[in-house]
């Protein structure tokens, strides 16, 4: 039975962990053993189906305004803290003795973590296959030097780069200028998404409601304030789902409002969407895939702070093909949300989108073929 060591590092959201957990389940389903190593604060809440889970001393991003990294005591991780993580990671690698090392995001991102990942890559080289797992859209690097460093690491260590997107929708070269240099190692898996939920489900939560969500919630304040204003002018129930990083102030201003339900983000989120009248959300990877697969009328308000382009590019592309109504974050208000909601529910929005959404299963297939080829070559030596 092939074994995999899967390294995943969340910084403030939930998206990387949820996507990686789905890929882990797909590998478990084909009979592989998986050791799932995570180092964030809110990891592995999405079910790993029997995979061994190893938690490193946690690190997360500071607030969007402050930036920086924070360890378990609320201060920046010092040398000893990083050494603890590196020691635990290397021990796990030696114990797992994997046939495949799968690393989420790095070297396209998570650059501060190279102090633990480069030693891991050195240890893994010539011992196992090494693959990078990355989402559809990257945050472009301001320096050409960084892009060249990324290419150097991929050429030196990695057998493949799995891009969890649809190359007919958004290609890697939209946000990584040197993508052509690694084209021979790049494989598009399609989007990693939850299974579609029938809108005729017998469950009642969400039925006839407007669902408002923002993933982990660290950057949700402008959207939530505007959605509350819109909810006060709409006769339906509005259900607000608040992620673990949602600011306390958001919880406070949503208290005791008529026609408003407030709760923590739910694991059955796709089911809620499948029964809802409409969705209002940001445009993170997983939320977008839930909206697409559940075929719910949707308004997206992509996060654009700190110069980030990921969510805006994804939402703009969906709006371009007529799948969602788009409200720029700078323009969000109760009025703009209600106008966009009307467009989504009664306008020319197409509830189906021609996207490849079997990314977890396709990832497992690609990795299986990689190991089959690798084992075949080893047998011939």
One Martini backbone bead per residue (centre of mass of N, CA, C, O) as a GRO file, in nm:
protein
  381
    1UNK     BB    1   0.091   0.039   0.027
    2UNK     BB    2   0.085   0.348  -0.024
    3UNK     BB    3   0.252   0.642   0.102
    4UNK     BB    4   0.166   0.964   0.262
    5UNK     BB    5   0.289   1.300   0.292
    6UNK     BB    6   0.092   1.578   0.415
    7UNK     BB    7   0.145   1.926   0.380
    8UNK     BB    8  -0.026   2.177   0.590
    9UNK     BB    9  -0.070   2.553   0.587
   10UNK     BB   10  -0.235   2.759   0.771
   11UNK     BB   11  -0.310   3.114   0.851
   12UNK     BB   12  -0.655   3.201   0.852
   13UNK     BB   13  -0.808   2.999   0.705
   14UNK     BB   14  -0.982   2.696   0.550
   15UNK     BB   15  -0.919   2.610   0.255
   16UNK     BB   16  -0.667   2.427   0.252
   17UNK     BB   17  -0.776   2.209   0.445
   18UNK     BB   18  -1.028   2.126   0.289
   19UNK     BB   19  -0.893   2.044   0.027
   20UNK     BB   20  -0.689   1.841   0.148
   21UNK     BB   21  -0.900   1.654   0.278
   22UNK     BB   22  -1.031   1.563   0.011
   23UNK     BB   23  -0.773   1.435  -0.104
   24UNK     BB   24  -0.728   1.240   0.124
   25UNK     BB   25  -0.989   1.078   0.085
   26UNK     BB   26  -0.918   0.984  -0.202
   27UNK     BB   27  -0.667   0.821  -0.116
   28UNK     BB   28  -0.806   0.634   0.082
   29UNK     BB   29  -1.010   0.511  -0.132
   30UNK     BB   30  -0.743   0.370  -0.287
   31UNK     BB   31  -0.560   0.253  -0.027
   32UNK     BB   32  -0.405   0.465   0.123
   33UNK     BB   33  -0.157   0.603   0.324
   34UNK     BB   34  -0.200   0.888   0.555
   35UNK     BB   35  -0.002   1.171   0.650
   36UNK     BB   36  -0.120   1.456   0.830
   37UNK     BB   37   0.034   1.775   0.823
   38UNK     BB   38  -0.017   2.042   1.058
   39UNK     BB   39   0.016   2.426   1.146
   40UNK     BB   40  -0.243   2.538   1.264
   41UNK     BB   41  -0.542   2.645   1.450
   42UNK     BB   42  -0.786   2.515   1.231
   43UNK     BB   43  -0.762   2.200   1.186
   44UNK     BB   44  -0.926   1.924   1.069
   45UNK     BB   45  -1.268   1.972   1.037
   46UNK     BB   46  -1.329   1.769   0.760
   47UNK     BB   47  -1.209   1.500   0.752
   48UNK     BB   48  -0.973   1.203   0.714
   49UNK     BB   49  -1.047   0.901   0.699
   50UNK     BB   50  -0.790   0.764   0.882
   51UNK     BB   51  -0.581   0.953   0.897
   52UNK     BB   52  -0.289   1.064   1.010
   53UNK     BB   53  -0.251   1.317   1.264
   54UNK     BB   54  -0.020   1.595   1.264
   55UNK     BB   55   0.076   1.846   1.500
   56UNK     BB   56   0.211   2.140   1.494
   57UNK     BB   57   0.320   2.408   1.604
   58UNK     BB   58   0.140   2.684   1.582
   59UNK     BB   59   0.060   2.901   1.293
   60UNK     BB   60  -0.024   3.245   1.219
   61UNK     BB   61  -0.165   3.515   1.123
   62UNK     BB   62  -0.218   3.811   1.160
   63UNK     BB   63  -0.365   4.065   1.101
   64UNK     BB   64  -0.424   4.224   0.810
   65UNK     BB   65  -0.288   4.489   0.922
   66UNK     BB   66  -0.022   4.362   1.067
   67UNK     BB   67   0.073   4.090   1.031
   68UNK     BB   68   0.255   3.830   1.046
   69UNK     BB   69   0.352   3.591   1.295
   70UNK     BB   70   0.189   3.342   1.514
   71UNK     BB   71   0.191   3.175   1.798
   72UNK     BB   72   0.057   3.011   2.077
   73UNK     BB   73   0.131   3.293   2.260
   74UNK     BB   74   0.099   3.554   2.054
   75UNK     BB   75   0.384   3.538   1.927
   76UNK     BB   76   0.657   3.534   1.767
   77UNK     BB   77   0.842   3.303   1.631
   78UNK     BB   78   1.118   3.153   1.732
   79UNK     BB   79   1.381   2.952   1.700
   80UNK     BB   80   1.270   2.730   1.889
   81UNK     BB   81   0.998   2.700   1.753
   82UNK     BB   82   1.102   2.616   1.476
   83UNK     BB   83   1.261   2.370   1.580
   84UNK     BB   84   1.018   2.211   1.677
   85UNK     BB   85   0.884   2.180   1.405
   86UNK     BB   86   1.117   2.051   1.248
   87UNK     BB   87   1.153   1.805   1.428
   88UNK     BB   88   0.866   1.691   1.395
   89UNK     BB   89   0.870   1.669   1.086
   90UNK     BB   90   1.117   1.478   1.059
   91UNK     BB   91   1.008   1.250   1.233
   92UNK     BB   92   0.760   1.195   1.059
   93UNK     BB   93   0.907   1.121   0.802
   94UNK     BB   94   1.073   0.882   0.911
   95UNK     BB   95   0.825   0.718   1.010
   96UNK     BB   96   0.658   0.710   0.735
   97UNK     BB   97   0.812   0.652   0.478
   98UNK     BB   98   0.735   0.775   0.203
   99UNK     BB   99   0.640   0.766  -0.143
  100UNK     BB  100   0.494   1.054  -0.082
  101UNK     BB  101   0.535   1.408  -0.114
  102UNK     BB  102   0.291   1.650  -0.010
  103UNK     BB  103   0.273   2.006  -0.090
  104UNK     BB  104   0.120   2.289   0.019
  105UNK     BB  105   0.203   2.563  -0.205
  106UNK     BB  106   0.485   2.504  -0.186
  107UNK     BB  107   0.673   2.765  -0.340
  108UNK     BB  108   0.434   2.985  -0.401
  109UNK     BB  109   0.425   2.980  -0.086
  110UNK     BB  110   0.519   2.995   0.241
  111UNK     BB  111   0.814   3.117   0.269
  112UNK     BB  112   0.887   3.111   0.584
  113UNK     BB  113   0.879   2.773   0.572
  114UNK     BB  114   1.160   2.693   0.447
  115UNK     BB  115   1.314   2.621   0.715
  116UNK     BB  116   1.146   2.331   0.707
  117UNK     BB  117   1.122   2.243   0.396
  118UNK     BB  118   1.410   2.213   0.287
  119UNK     BB  119   1.498   1.979   0.472
  120UNK     BB  120   1.273   1.792   0.375
  121UNK     BB  121   1.354   1.788   0.076
  122UNK     BB  122   1.638   1.676   0.118
  123UNK     BB  123   1.538   1.408   0.250
  124UNK     BB  124   1.339   1.320   0.003
  125UNK     BB  125   1.540   1.314  -0.198
  126UNK     BB  126   1.556   0.995  -0.354
  127UNK     BB  127   1.305   0.856  -0.174
  128UNK     BB  128   1.066   1.025  -0.314
  129UNK     BB  129   0.802   1.164  -0.419
  130UNK     BB  130   0.734   1.512  -0.535
  131UNK     BB  131   0.453   1.736  -0.457
  132UNK     BB  132   0.256   2.003  -0.561
  133UNK     BB  133  -0.021   2.185  -0.404
  134UNK     BB  134  -0.246   2.407  -0.589
  135UNK     BB  135  -0.424   2.654  -0.666
  136UNK     BB  136  -0.559   2.841  -0.928
  137UNK     BB  137  -0.473   3.112  -0.762
  138UNK     BB  138  -0.233   3.352  -0.728
  139UNK     BB  139  -0.011   3.565  -0.576
  140UNK     BB  140   0.160   3.786  -0.715
  141UNK     BB  141   0.488   3.866  -0.762
  142UNK     BB  142   0.691   4.150  -0.741
  143UNK     BB  143   0.943   3.961  -0.785
  144UNK     BB  144   1.145   3.798  -1.004
  145UNK     BB  145   1.325   3.649  -0.805
  146UNK     BB  146   1.104   3.473  -0.677
  147UNK     BB  147   1.020   3.322  -0.932
  148UNK     BB  148   1.300   3.192  -0.976
  149UNK     BB  149   1.303   3.038  -0.708
  150UNK     BB  150   1.061   2.863  -0.764
  151UNK     BB  151   1.172   2.722  -1.011
  152UNK     BB  152   1.422   2.601  -0.877
  153UNK     BB  153   1.269   2.421  -0.673
  154UNK     BB  154   1.107   2.256  -0.875
  155UNK     BB  155   1.349   2.146  -1.040
  156UNK     BB  156   1.501   2.015  -0.790
  157UNK     BB  157   1.237   1.848  -0.638
  158UNK     BB  158   0.988   1.824  -0.837
  159UNK     BB  159   0.769   1.625  -1.024
  160UNK     BB  160   0.497   1.790  -0.950
  161UNK     BB  161   0.210   2.010  -1.035
  162UNK     BB  162  -0.091   2.070  -0.874
  163UNK     BB  163  -0.378   2.217  -1.024
  164UNK     BB  164  -0.683   2.334  -0.869
  165UNK     BB  165  -0.813   2.349  -1.180
  166UNK     BB  166  -0.929   2.500  -1.489
  167UNK     BB  167  -0.775   2.557  -1.794
  168UNK     BB  168  -1.051   2.681  -1.931
  169UNK     BB  169  -1.074   2.919  -1.710
  170UNK     BB  170  -0.785   2.911  -1.538
  171UNK     BB  171  -0.458   2.982  -1.567
  172UNK     BB  172  -0.151   2.999  -1.424
  173UNK     BB  173  -0.042   3.247  -1.606
  174UNK     BB  174  -0.220   3.472  -1.475
  175UNK     BB  175  -0.029   3.449  -1.180
  176UNK     BB  176   0.231   3.304  -1.335
  177UNK     BB  177   0.481   3.403  -1.548
  178UNK     BB  178   0.657   3.105  -1.537
  179UNK     BB  179   0.476   2.856  -1.625
  180UNK     BB  180   0.621   2.748  -1.888
  181UNK     BB  181   0.877   2.622  -1.729
  182UNK     BB  182   0.652   2.394  -1.588
  183UNK     BB  183   0.463   2.242  -1.790
  184UNK     BB  184   0.576   1.941  -1.768
  185UNK     BB  185   0.474   1.939  -1.441
  186UNK     BB  186   0.181   2.017  -1.507
  187UNK     BB  187  -0.143   1.956  -1.342
  188UNK     BB  188  -0.480   1.945  -1.399
  189UNK     BB  189  -0.766   1.856  -1.181
  190UNK     BB  190  -0.956   2.043  -1.106
  191UNK     BB  191  -1.194   2.105  -0.885
  192UNK     BB  192  -1.235   2.106  -0.540
  193UNK     BB  193  -1.540   1.950  -0.434
  194UNK     BB  194  -1.840   1.915  -0.337
  195UNK     BB  195  -2.113   1.760  -0.342
  196UNK     BB  196  -2.401   1.778  -0.470
  197UNK     BB  197  -2.717   1.920  -0.365
  198UNK     BB  198  -3.030   1.867  -0.343
  199UNK     BB  199  -3.303   2.092  -0.344
  200UNK     BB  200  -3.513   1.847  -0.233
  201UNK     BB  201  -3.447   1.828   0.039
  202UNK     BB  202  -3.584   1.752   0.363
  203UNK     BB  203  -3.449   1.967   0.477
  204UNK     BB  204  -3.489   2.305   0.627
  205UNK     BB  205  -3.238   2.438   0.643
  206UNK     BB  206  -3.238   2.728   0.426
  207UNK     BB  207  -3.518   2.748   0.340
  208UNK     BB  208  -3.578   3.056   0.194
  209UNK     BB  209  -3.290   3.171   0.223
  210UNK     BB  210  -3.017   3.381   0.312
  211UNK     BB  211  -2.673   3.320   0.269
  212UNK     BB  212  -2.405   3.427   0.485
  213UNK     BB  213  -2.050   3.436   0.394
  214UNK     BB  214  -1.663   3.412   0.494
  215UNK     BB  215  -1.542   3.176   0.596
  216UNK     BB  216  -1.322   3.240   0.847
  217UNK     BB  217  -1.361   3.586   0.881
  218UNK     BB  218  -1.122   3.802   0.899
  219UNK     BB  219  -1.259   3.986   0.633
  220UNK     BB  220  -1.596   4.039   0.689
  221UNK     BB  221  -1.710   4.319   0.782
  222UNK     BB  222  -1.822   4.470   0.529
  223UNK     BB  223  -2.018   4.247   0.443
  224UNK     BB  224  -2.185   4.216   0.708
  225UNK     BB  225  -2.292   4.503   0.728
  226UNK     BB  226  -2.436   4.510   0.454
  227UNK     BB  227  -2.615   4.257   0.501
  228UNK     BB  228  -2.771   4.367   0.740
  229UNK     BB  229  -2.901   4.601   0.590
  230UNK     BB  230  -3.045   4.423   0.380
  231UNK     BB  231  -3.211   4.242   0.577
  232UNK     BB  232  -3.398   4.483   0.684
  233UNK     BB  233  -3.533   4.491   0.364
  234UNK     BB  234  -3.602   4.183   0.397
  235UNK     BB  235  -3.845   3.924   0.455
  236UNK     BB  236  -3.640   3.720   0.503
  237UNK     BB  237  -3.423   3.489   0.603
  238UNK     BB  238  -3.103   3.546   0.751
  239UNK     BB  239  -2.796   3.358   0.735
  240UNK     BB  240  -2.517   3.375   0.949
  241UNK     BB  241  -2.180   3.270   0.888
  242UNK     BB  242  -1.921   3.229   1.131
  243UNK     BB  243  -1.604   3.224   1.161
  244UNK     BB  244  -1.325   3.178   1.373
  245UNK     BB  245  -1.207   3.484   1.267
  246UNK     BB  246  -1.430   3.654   1.358
  247UNK     BB  247  -1.504   3.941   1.473
  248UNK     BB  248  -1.658   4.052   1.755
  249UNK     BB  249  -1.813   4.292   1.628
  250UNK     BB  250  -1.995   4.119   1.448
  251UNK     BB  251  -2.149   3.972   1.666
  252UNK     BB  252  -2.267   4.227   1.794
  253UNK     BB  253  -2.426   4.359   1.537
  254UNK     BB  254  -2.609   4.077   1.506
  255UNK     BB  255  -2.769   4.110   1.745
  256UNK     BB  256  -3.105   4.103   1.770
  257UNK     BB  257  -3.222   4.056   1.479
  258UNK     BB  258  -3.450   4.058   1.255
  259UNK     BB  259  -3.444   3.782   1.044
  260UNK     BB  260  -3.183   3.669   1.210
  261UNK     BB  261  -2.925   3.430   1.180
  262UNK     BB  262  -2.662   3.306   1.408
  263UNK     BB  263  -2.363   3.117   1.321
  264UNK     BB  264  -2.155   2.887   1.275
  265UNK     BB  265  -1.986   2.729   1.073
  266UNK     BB  266  -2.078   2.458   0.853
  267UNK     BB  267  -2.044   2.134   0.730
  268UNK     BB  268  -2.343   2.173   0.574
  269UNK     BB  269  -2.323   2.408   0.366
  270UNK     BB  270  -2.416   2.283   0.095
  271UNK     BB  271  -2.702   2.218   0.196
  272UNK     BB  272  -2.795   2.504   0.244
  273UNK     BB  273  -2.755   2.601  -0.047
  274UNK     BB  274  -2.949   2.387  -0.180
  275UNK     BB  275  -3.209   2.541  -0.018
  276UNK     BB  276  -3.166   2.820  -0.101
  277UNK     BB  277  -3.224   3.122  -0.254
  278UNK     BB  278  -2.935   3.247  -0.155
  279UNK     BB  279  -2.599   3.386  -0.197
  280UNK     BB  280  -2.360   3.553   0.023
  281UNK     BB  281  -2.011   3.629  -0.060
  282UNK     BB  282  -1.723   3.555  -0.104
  283UNK     BB  283  -1.424   3.417  -0.316
  284UNK     BB  284  -1.337   3.159  -0.222
  285UNK     BB  285  -1.270   2.854  -0.320
  286UNK     BB  286  -1.487   2.683  -0.159
  287UNK     BB  287  -1.732   2.864  -0.187
  288UNK     BB  288  -1.739   2.864  -0.493
  289UNK     BB  289  -1.781   2.557  -0.526
  290UNK     BB  290  -2.047   2.542  -0.370
  291UNK     BB  291  -2.206   2.730  -0.552
  292UNK     BB  292  -2.169   2.575  -0.818
  293UNK     BB  293  -2.273   2.283  -0.729
  294UNK     BB  294  -2.560   2.401  -0.604
  295UNK     BB  295  -2.707   2.608  -0.785
  296UNK     BB  296  -2.701   2.906  -0.662
  297UNK     BB  297  -2.784   3.204  -0.619
  298UNK     BB  298  -2.522   3.469  -0.657
  299UNK     BB  299  -2.321   3.678  -0.445
  300UNK     BB  300  -2.007   3.858  -0.484
  301UNK     BB  301  -1.746   3.976  -0.238
  302UNK     BB  302  -1.438   4.032  -0.287
  303UNK     BB  303  -1.140   4.024  -0.150
  304UNK     BB  304  -0.894   4.330  -0.161
  305UNK     BB  305  -0.689   4.331   0.042
  306UNK     BB  306  -0.349   4.380   0.039
  307UNK     BB  307  -0.353   4.341  -0.288
  308UNK     BB  308  -0.544   4.118  -0.352
  309UNK     BB  309  -0.660   3.895  -0.640
  310UNK     BB  310  -0.795   3.619  -0.622
  311UNK     BB  311  -1.103   3.672  -0.572
  312UNK     BB  312  -1.152   3.873  -0.801
  313UNK     BB  313  -1.078   3.690  -1.040
  314UNK     BB  314  -1.282   3.465  -0.985
  315UNK     BB  315  -1.543   3.637  -0.980
  316UNK     BB  316  -1.505   3.777  -1.256
  317UNK     BB  317  -1.515   3.515  -1.420
  318UNK     BB  318  -1.801   3.430  -1.331
  319UNK     BB  319  -1.940   3.688  -1.434
  320UNK     BB  320  -1.853   3.660  -1.731
  321UNK     BB  321  -2.024   3.372  -1.752
  322UNK     BB  322  -2.298   3.427  -1.569
  323UNK     BB  323  -2.302   3.304  -1.254
  324UNK     BB  324  -2.261   3.589  -1.110
  325UNK     BB  325  -2.288   3.850  -0.887
  326UNK     BB  326  -2.100   4.159  -0.867
  327UNK     BB  327  -1.932   4.317  -0.576
  328UNK     BB  328  -1.735   4.541  -0.488
  329UNK     BB  329  -1.598   4.612  -0.190
  330UNK     BB  330  -1.602   4.932  -0.229
  331UNK     BB  331  -1.942   4.906  -0.296
  332UNK     BB  332  -2.053   4.796  -0.040
  333UNK     BB  333  -2.405   4.756   0.041
  334UNK     BB  334  -2.727   4.723   0.091
  335UNK     BB  335  -2.807   4.821  -0.196
  336UNK     BB  336  -2.606   4.656  -0.374
  337UNK     BB  337  -2.698   4.380  -0.273
  338UNK     BB  338  -2.998   4.393  -0.359
  339UNK     BB  339  -2.943   4.435  -0.660
  340UNK     BB  340  -2.775   4.174  -0.699
  341UNK     BB  341  -2.989   3.978  -0.593
  342UNK     BB  342  -3.192   4.035  -0.816
  343UNK     BB  343  -3.011   3.942  -1.045
  344UNK     BB  344  -2.962   3.648  -0.943
  345UNK     BB  345  -3.278   3.565  -0.921
  346UNK     BB  346  -3.404   3.742  -1.202
  347UNK     BB  347  -3.199   3.729  -1.412
  348UNK     BB  348  -2.908   3.612  -1.618
  349UNK     BB  349  -2.832   3.378  -1.444
  350UNK     BB  350  -2.626   3.093  -1.445
  351UNK     BB  351  -2.652   2.785  -1.266
  352UNK     BB  352  -2.447   2.682  -1.467
  353UNK     BB  353  -2.106   2.545  -1.486
  354UNK     BB  354  -1.826   2.466  -1.698
  355UNK     BB  355  -1.676   2.276  -1.464
  356UNK     BB  356  -1.422   2.111  -1.320
  357UNK     BB  357  -1.516   1.903  -1.004
  358UNK     BB  358  -1.295   1.633  -0.969
  359UNK     BB  359  -1.016   1.695  -0.810
  360UNK     BB  360  -0.966   1.471  -0.602
  361UNK     BB  361  -0.976   1.222  -0.788
  362UNK     BB  362  -0.770   1.326  -0.997
  363UNK     BB  363  -0.534   1.349  -0.806
  364UNK     BB  364  -0.517   1.048  -0.735
  365UNK     BB  365  -0.465   0.952  -1.024
  366UNK     BB  366  -0.204   1.106  -1.079
  367UNK     BB  367  -0.045   0.987  -0.838
  368UNK     BB  368  -0.071   0.692  -0.919
  369UNK     BB  369   0.084   0.721  -1.189
  370UNK     BB  370   0.346   0.821  -1.069
  371UNK     BB  371   0.406   0.569  -0.889
  372UNK     BB  372   0.392   0.358  -1.109
  373UNK     BB  373   0.631   0.471  -1.268
  374UNK     BB  374   0.840   0.472  -1.043
  375UNK     BB  375   0.830   0.168  -0.972
  376UNK     BB  376   0.900   0.067  -1.257
  377UNK     BB  377   1.182   0.194  -1.272
  378UNK     BB  378   1.301   0.061  -1.017
  379UNK     BB  379   1.272  -0.236  -1.124
  380UNK     BB  380   1.479  -0.183  -1.371
  381UNK     BB  381   1.746  -0.118  -1.190
   0.00000   0.00000   0.00000
